[in-house]
Amino acid sequence: MSNFKRVAVIGLGYIGLPTAAVAASRGVDVIGIDVVPEVVDTINRGEIHIVEPDLDVAVKSAVGSGKLRATLKPEPADVFILAVPTPFKDGYKPDVDYVEAAARSIAPVLKAGDLVILESTSPVGTTEAICHWLASERADLSFPHQAGEDAQVRVAHCPERVLPGQVLHELIANDRVIGGMTRRCAEAARDFYKIFVMGECILTDAKTAEMAKLTENTFRDVNIAFANELSMICDDLGINVWELIALANRHPRVKILQPGCGVGGHCIAVDPWFIVDKSPALARLTRTAREVNDGKPHHVMDQVKAAAGRYKAPVIACLGLAFKPDIDDLRESPALEITKHLAADGVGKILAVEPNVKTLPKKAQGDFSLVSLEEALAQADVIVVLVKHKPFIGLSARIPAGKVLIDVVNAG
């Protein structure tokens, strides 16, 4: 631990901030860097800007102890963790602009002996690209692609693999896949993570680590696509998909997942496209699964439109906007997409219920009203359960006669 006295975390979002807090709780001095002044100010007050169980306590403690502080610009450190977004551009092309900007931002403060770790889920080859970006900024230092094991700055990839809602626990308990540009790079990253990771740290090369994370999320996407496709087939055939899946899962070697309104989030809805982009002719199943899951929201919207057609001036309540239950994360959310499209298409008056947010960010806003669950149940003709948030479980018993309930997540 003596080699890692100060850590800089670039990107204080759903992964960066919990990572910073956990490292600080182990006695490491942590500098958190973010480009949003409000985020920096919030954290320096010992508060948080995202919803994650127990994170508020961890951040308050870390800031109060002086082990964590936030700033807008990178400062010298021994370890630099890049935890910035990696979305895709038009045409499902990977966008690594945030990673490049983060890498170039730390270049001026790098010194010999430093360790740079990319945590952002990224296309294969991004870790190597970081080496080139850094080298172009710092000709006075050597990097793994130039000097191999003798590089002055070590570079590795250790993809985050945590579940929203359980991030603090899984940051510590989960195994970590660590891919180094060289073996020495991987070993240095392992030594850092062992400060707070209780799970096993498995070493490999950077490209394999990048592909491992993409593979994990693509596995999930393909299996969810089968469940979503089943749900649409069952709608067509007049079969209860939930009963069907429960029956099929009684087979000892069958475990079908639960369908929903699509697939969202910063990982599963995005990462498979990184594989398709690299090997478009070969990633046929991966592409098809993505298309099935991206098509499910349109199937749900067709159901809602058919139900709304029974009323002269329909009021439609969309319950849930986050991409999964009991979190506030709206990234790539199919529920949000459905709500916004229904409003834009003029299907009726649209009410939205999202118990985990008080106000919607500007980019998530649309021509609909954010209301309480009670208001929605009272006013709506068509009630659509899009996310299985705890307040929505068992809701069917509360739906007044004459209203239509469309439950796409089996909230009950």
C-alpha positions as CSV (number, residue, x, y, z in Angstrom):
1,M,0.0,0.0,0.0
2,S,3.0,2.3,0.5
3,N,3.2,2.8,-3.3
4,F,-0.4,4.0,-3.5
5,K,-0.7,6.8,-1.0
6,R,-2.8,9.1,-3.3
7,V,-5.4,8.1,-5.8
8,A,-7.1,10.3,-8.4
9,V,-10.5,9.1,-9.7
10,I,-11.6,10.9,-12.9
11,G,-15.4,10.8,-13.2
12,L,-17.5,10.9,-10.1
13,G,-20.6,9.1,-11.3
14,Y,-22.2,5.8,-10.5
15,I,-18.8,4.0,-10.5
16,G,-16.2,6.6,-9.8
17,L,-17.8,8.1,-6.7
18,P,-18.4,4.7,-4.9
19,T,-14.8,3.6,-5.9
20,A,-13.4,6.8,-4.5
21,A,-15.4,6.4,-1.2
22,V,-14.3,2.8,-0.7
23,A,-10.6,3.6,-1.4
24,A,-10.8,6.5,1.0
25,S,-12.4,4.2,3.7
26,R,-9.2,2.2,3.5
27,G,-7.0,5.1,4.4
28,V,-6.0,6.2,0.9
29,D,-6.0,9.9,0.1
30,V,-8.4,10.2,-2.8
31,I,-8.9,13.1,-5.2
32,G,-12.1,13.0,-7.1
33,I,-12.2,14.9,-10.4
34,D,-15.3,15.8,-12.3
35,V,-16.1,18.4,-15.0
36,V,-19.4,19.4,-13.4
37,P,-19.0,22.1,-10.7
38,E,-22.2,21.2,-9.0
39,V,-21.0,17.6,-8.6
40,V,-17.7,18.8,-7.1
41,D,-19.4,21.2,-4.7
42,T,-21.9,18.5,-3.6
43,I,-19.3,16.0,-2.8
44,N,-17.1,18.5,-0.9
45,R,-20.1,19.2,1.3
46,G,-20.1,15.4,2.1
47,E,-23.3,14.9,0.1
48,I,-24.1,12.8,-3.0
49,H,-25.8,13.6,-6.4
50,I,-26.8,10.0,-7.2
51,V,-29.0,7.3,-5.5
52,E,-27.1,4.3,-4.2
53,P,-27.7,2.6,-0.9
54,D,-25.3,3.6,1.9
55,L,-23.2,5.8,-0.5
56,D,-24.3,8.9,1.4
57,V,-22.9,7.6,4.6
58,A,-19.6,6.5,3.0
59,V,-19.0,9.8,1.2
60,K,-19.9,11.9,4.3
61,S,-17.4,9.8,6.3
62,A,-14.7,10.0,3.7
63,V,-15.0,13.8,3.2
64,G,-15.3,14.3,7.0
65,S,-12.1,12.4,7.6
66,G,-10.2,14.4,5.0
67,K,-9.5,11.4,2.9
68,L,-11.7,12.4,0.0
69,R,-12.1,15.7,-1.7
70,A,-13.3,16.7,-5.2
71,T,-11.9,19.1,-7.7
72,L,-12.4,20.2,-11.3
73,K,-8.8,19.5,-12.5
74,P,-6.5,16.6,-12.0
75,E,-3.7,16.8,-9.5
76,P,-0.6,14.6,-9.0
77,A,-1.3,11.1,-7.7
78,D,0.2,7.6,-7.7
79,V,-2.8,5.9,-9.3
80,F,-5.3,7.4,-11.8
81,I,-8.6,5.7,-12.3
82,L,-10.6,6.6,-15.4
83,A,-14.3,6.1,-14.7
84,V,-16.0,8.1,-17.4
85,P,-18.9,7.3,-19.8
86,T,-18.4,5.3,-22.9
87,P,-21.7,5.7,-24.9
88,F,-22.2,5.2,-28.6
89,K,-22.7,7.6,-31.4
90,D,-25.2,7.6,-34.3
91,G,-25.0,4.2,-36.0
92,Y,-24.0,2.5,-32.8
93,K,-20.4,3.5,-33.1
94,P,-18.5,3.4,-29.8
95,D,-17.7,6.9,-28.4
96,V,-14.5,6.9,-26.5
97,D,-14.2,10.7,-26.5
98,Y,-14.7,11.0,-22.8
99,V,-11.9,8.4,-22.2
100,E,-9.5,10.3,-24.5
101,A,-10.4,13.6,-22.8
102,A,-9.8,12.1,-19.3
103,A,-6.5,10.5,-20.4
104,R,-5.2,13.7,-21.9
105,S,-6.4,15.7,-18.8
106,I,-4.1,13.6,-16.5
107,A,-1.1,13.7,-18.8
108,P,0.4,17.0,-17.4
109,V,0.5,15.6,-13.9
110,L,1.9,12.1,-14.6
111,K,5.3,11.1,-13.3
112,A,7.5,8.0,-13.6
113,G,6.1,5.1,-11.5
114,D,2.5,6.1,-11.8
115,L,-0.3,3.6,-12.6
116,V,-3.2,4.5,-14.9
117,I,-6.3,2.2,-14.8
118,L,-9.2,2.3,-17.2
119,E,-12.4,1.2,-15.4
120,S,-14.8,2.4,-18.1
121,T,-16.3,-0.4,-20.2
122,S,-14.7,0.1,-23.5
123,P,-14.2,-1.3,-27.0
124,V,-11.3,-3.7,-27.5
125,G,-8.1,-1.7,-28.0
126,T,-9.1,1.3,-25.9
127,T,-6.5,0.6,-23.2
128,E,-3.7,0.6,-25.8
129,A,-5.1,3.8,-27.3
130,I,-4.7,5.4,-23.9
131,C,-1.0,4.6,-24.0
132,H,-0.7,6.4,-27.4
133,W,-2.7,9.4,-26.2
134,L,-0.6,9.8,-23.1
135,A,2.6,9.3,-25.0
136,S,1.6,12.0,-27.5
137,E,1.3,14.4,-24.5
138,R,4.3,13.3,-22.5
139,A,7.3,12.5,-24.8
140,D,9.5,12.6,-21.6
141,L,7.9,9.5,-20.2
142,S,7.8,5.9,-21.6
143,F,4.7,3.8,-21.8
144,P,4.0,0.1,-22.3
145,H,3.5,0.2,-26.0
146,Q,7.0,1.7,-26.3
147,A,9.1,0.2,-23.5
148,G,7.1,-3.0,-22.5
149,E,7.9,-4.1,-19.0
150,D,10.4,-1.2,-18.6
151,A,7.7,1.5,-19.1
152,Q,7.9,4.3,-16.6
153,V,4.1,4.6,-16.5
154,R,2.0,1.5,-16.1
155,V,-1.4,1.1,-17.8
156,A,-4.1,-1.5,-17.2
157,H,-7.8,-2.1,-17.6
158,C,-10.0,-3.3,-14.8
159,P,-13.7,-3.1,-15.9
160,E,-16.3,-2.3,-13.3
161,R,-18.8,-5.2,-12.8
162,V,-21.2,-4.0,-10.1
163,L,-24.9,-4.0,-9.8
164,P,-26.7,-0.7,-9.2
165,G,-28.2,-0.8,-5.8
166,Q,-25.4,-3.1,-4.5
167,V,-22.4,-1.1,-5.6
168,L,-20.6,-0.7,-2.3
169,H,-20.9,-4.3,-1.4
170,E,-19.9,-5.6,-4.8
171,L,-16.9,-3.3,-5.2
172,I,-15.4,-5.1,-2.2
173,A,-16.8,-8.6,-2.7
174,N,-16.7,-9.3,-6.4
175,D,-13.8,-10.8,-8.3
176,R,-12.0,-8.4,-10.6
177,V,-10.6,-9.1,-14.0
178,I,-7.4,-7.1,-14.4
179,G,-5.8,-6.7,-17.9
180,G,-2.4,-5.1,-18.1
181,M,-0.6,-3.8,-21.1
182,T,2.2,-5.9,-19.6
183,R,2.4,-8.4,-16.8
184,R,4.0,-5.8,-14.6
185,C,1.1,-3.4,-15.3
186,A,-1.4,-6.0,-14.3
187,E,0.4,-6.9,-11.1
188,A,0.6,-3.2,-10.1
189,A,-3.1,-2.8,-10.7
190,R,-3.8,-6.0,-8.7
191,D,-1.7,-4.6,-5.8
192,F,-3.8,-1.5,-5.8
193,Y,-7.2,-3.3,-5.9
194,K,-6.2,-5.6,-3.1
195,I,-6.4,-2.6,-0.8
196,F,-10.1,-2.9,-0.8
197,V,-11.2,-5.9,-2.9
198,M,-11.9,-9.1,-1.0
199,G,-12.7,-11.1,-4.2
200,E,-10.1,-12.7,-6.3
201,C,-8.1,-10.5,-8.7
202,I,-7.5,-12.5,-11.9
203,L,-4.7,-11.2,-14.2
204,T,-4.8,-11.2,-18.0
205,D,-3.9,-8.9,-20.9
206,A,-5.7,-5.7,-21.6
207,K,-7.6,-6.8,-24.7
208,T,-8.9,-9.9,-23.0
209,A,-10.1,-7.9,-20.0
210,E,-11.9,-5.5,-22.3
211,M,-13.6,-8.3,-24.2
212,A,-14.4,-10.1,-20.9
213,K,-16.6,-7.2,-19.8
214,L,-18.3,-6.9,-23.1
215,T,-18.9,-10.7,-23.1
216,E,-20.5,-10.6,-19.7
217,N,-23.0,-8.0,-20.7
218,T,-23.6,-9.5,-24.1
219,F,-24.4,-12.8,-22.4
220,R,-27.1,-11.1,-20.4
221,D,-28.4,-9.2,-23.4
222,V,-28.8,-12.4,-25.5
223,N,-30.7,-14.1,-22.7
224,I,-32.9,-11.2,-22.0
225,A,-33.6,-11.0,-25.7
226,F,-34.9,-14.6,-25.7
227,A,-37.3,-13.7,-22.8
228,N,-38.5,-10.5,-24.5
229,E,-39.0,-12.4,-27.8
230,L,-41.0,-15.0,-25.9
231,S,-43.2,-12.3,-24.4
232,M,-44.0,-10.9,-27.8
233,I,-44.8,-14.4,-29.2
234,C,-47.0,-15.1,-26.2
235,D,-48.9,-11.9,-26.7
236,D,-49.5,-12.9,-30.3
237,L,-50.7,-16.4,-29.2
238,G,-52.7,-15.4,-26.2
239,I,-50.4,-17.2,-23.7
240,N,-49.4,-15.9,-20.2
241,V,-45.7,-15.5,-20.6
242,W,-45.0,-15.4,-16.9
243,E,-46.8,-18.8,-16.4
244,L,-45.0,-20.2,-19.4
245,I,-41.5,-19.2,-18.1
246,A,-42.3,-20.5,-14.6
247,L,-43.2,-23.9,-16.1
248,A,-40.3,-24.0,-18.5
249,N,-37.9,-23.1,-15.6
250,R,-39.0,-26.3,-13.8
251,H,-36.7,-28.1,-16.1
252,P,-33.4,-28.7,-14.2
253,R,-31.2,-27.2,-16.9
254,V,-33.5,-24.3,-18.0
255,K,-33.3,-20.8,-16.5
256,I,-35.2,-18.3,-18.7
257,L,-34.9,-14.7,-17.5
258,Q,-37.8,-12.3,-17.0
259,P,-39.0,-10.1,-19.9
260,G,-39.5,-6.4,-19.5
261,C,-40.1,-3.3,-21.6
262,G,-36.7,-3.5,-23.2
263,V,-33.1,-3.3,-21.9
264,G,-31.5,-0.1,-20.6
265,G,-28.5,1.1,-18.6
266,H,-25.0,2.1,-19.4
267,C,-23.8,-1.4,-19.9
268,I,-26.1,-4.1,-21.3
269,A,-27.9,-1.8,-23.8
270,V,-24.6,-0.4,-25.1
271,D,-21.7,-2.8,-24.7
272,P,-22.8,-5.5,-27.3
273,W,-22.6,-2.8,-30.0
274,F,-18.9,-2.5,-29.2
275,I,-18.4,-6.2,-30.2
276,V,-20.6,-5.7,-33.3
277,D,-18.5,-2.7,-34.3
278,K,-15.2,-4.6,-34.1
279,S,-16.5,-7.8,-35.9
280,P,-19.7,-6.9,-37.7
281,A,-19.7,-9.9,-40.0
282,L,-19.3,-12.4,-37.2
283,A,-21.4,-10.9,-34.4
284,R,-24.7,-12.0,-35.9
285,L,-26.4,-13.4,-32.7
286,T,-25.1,-10.4,-30.7
287,R,-26.7,-7.9,-33.3
288,T,-30.0,-9.8,-33.4
289,A,-30.3,-9.8,-29.6
290,R,-29.7,-6.1,-29.6
291,E,-32.4,-5.6,-32.3
292,V,-34.9,-7.7,-30.4
293,N,-34.4,-5.8,-27.1
294,D,-34.4,-2.4,-28.9
295,G,-37.7,-3.5,-30.6
296,K,-39.5,-4.4,-27.3
297,P,-40.4,-0.8,-26.4
298,H,-42.2,-0.4,-29.8
299,H,-44.2,-3.5,-29.0
300,V,-45.2,-2.1,-25.6
301,M,-46.1,1.2,-27.2
302,D,-48.4,-0.6,-29.7
303,Q,-50.1,-2.3,-26.7
304,V,-50.6,1.1,-25.0
305,K,-52.0,2.8,-28.2
306,A,-54.5,-0.1,-28.7
307,A,-55.7,0.3,-25.1
308,A,-55.8,4.1,-25.3
309,G,-58.0,3.8,-28.4
310,R,-60.9,2.7,-26.2
311,Y,-61.2,6.2,-24.7
312,K,-62.1,9.6,-26.3
313,A,-59.5,11.6,-24.4
314,P,-57.2,9.0,-22.8
315,V,-55.0,9.7,-19.8
316,I,-52.1,7.3,-19.6
317,A,-49.9,6.7,-16.6
318,C,-46.4,5.3,-17.2
319,L,-45.1,3.8,-14.0
320,G,-41.3,3.8,-13.8
321,L,-38.7,5.7,-15.8
322,A,-35.4,4.2,-14.5
323,F,-33.8,1.4,-16.5
324,K,-34.2,-1.1,-13.6
325,P,-36.0,-1.4,-10.3
326,D,-35.4,0.8,-7.3
327,I,-32.7,3.1,-8.7
328,D,-32.7,6.6,-10.1
329,D,-30.6,5.8,-13.2
330,L,-32.2,6.9,-16.4
331,R,-29.4,6.1,-18.8
332,E,-30.6,4.3,-22.0
333,S,-33.9,3.5,-20.2
334,P,-36.5,1.9,-22.4
335,A,-39.2,3.0,-19.9
336,L,-38.2,6.6,-20.4
337,E,-38.1,6.1,-24.2
338,I,-41.6,4.6,-24.1
339,T,-43.0,7.5,-22.0
340,K,-41.4,10.2,-24.2
341,H,-42.5,8.6,-27.4
342,L,-46.1,8.2,-26.2
343,A,-46.2,11.8,-25.3
344,A,-44.6,12.9,-28.6
345,D,-47.0,10.8,-30.6
346,G,-50.0,12.5,-29.0
347,V,-51.6,9.2,-27.8
348,G,-53.2,11.1,-24.9
349,K,-52.3,12.9,-21.8
350,I,-49.2,11.3,-20.3
351,L,-48.5,11.1,-16.6
352,A,-45.2,9.6,-15.4
353,V,-44.4,8.1,-12.0
354,E,-40.8,7.7,-10.9
355,P,-40.5,7.4,-7.1
356,N,-36.7,7.5,-7.1
357,V,-36.3,11.0,-8.6
358,K,-37.7,14.4,-7.5
359,T,-37.1,16.2,-10.8
360,L,-36.1,15.0,-14.2
361,P,-32.8,16.2,-15.8
362,K,-33.4,18.3,-18.8
363,K,-32.5,15.6,-21.4
364,A,-35.0,13.3,-19.8
365,Q,-37.9,15.7,-19.9
366,G,-40.8,15.5,-22.4
367,D,-44.4,16.5,-22.9
368,F,-45.5,14.7,-19.8
369,S,-46.1,15.4,-16.1
370,L,-44.2,13.8,-13.2
371,V,-46.8,12.9,-10.6
372,S,-47.3,10.8,-7.5
373,L,-48.5,7.2,-7.8
374,E,-51.8,8.2,-6.1
375,E,-52.4,11.0,-8.7
376,A,-51.6,8.6,-11.5
377,L,-54.0,5.9,-10.3
378,A,-56.8,8.4,-9.8
379,Q,-56.5,10.2,-13.1
380,A,-55.4,7.6,-15.6
381,D,-57.5,5.4,-17.9
382,V,-54.6,3.3,-18.9
383,I,-51.9,2.3,-16.4
384,V,-48.7,0.9,-17.7
385,V,-46.2,-0.7,-15.3
386,L,-42.8,-0.3,-17.0
387,V,-40.4,-0.9,-14.1
388,K,-40.8,-3.2,-11.1
389,H,-40.2,-0.6,-8.4
390,K,-41.2,-1.8,-5.0
391,P,-44.1,0.7,-4.7
392,F,-45.6,-0.9,-7.8
393,I,-45.6,-4.5,-6.6
394,G,-49.1,-5.8,-6.1
395,L,-50.6,-2.8,-7.8
396,S,-53.3,-4.7,-9.7
397,A,-55.5,-5.0,-6.6
398,R,-55.5,-1.2,-6.4
399,I,-56.7,-0.5,-10.0
400,P,-60.3,0.7,-10.0
401,A,-62.8,-0.9,-12.3
402,G,-63.0,0.5,-15.8
403,K,-59.3,1.2,-16.1
404,V,-56.8,-0.8,-18.2
405,L,-53.7,-2.2,-16.6
406,I,-50.7,-3.2,-18.8
407,D,-48.1,-4.8,-16.7
408,V,-45.0,-5.6,-18.7
409,V,-42.8,-6.6,-15.7
410,N,-45.2,-8.9,-13.8
411,A,-45.5,-6.5,-10.8
412,G,-48.7,-8.3,-9.8
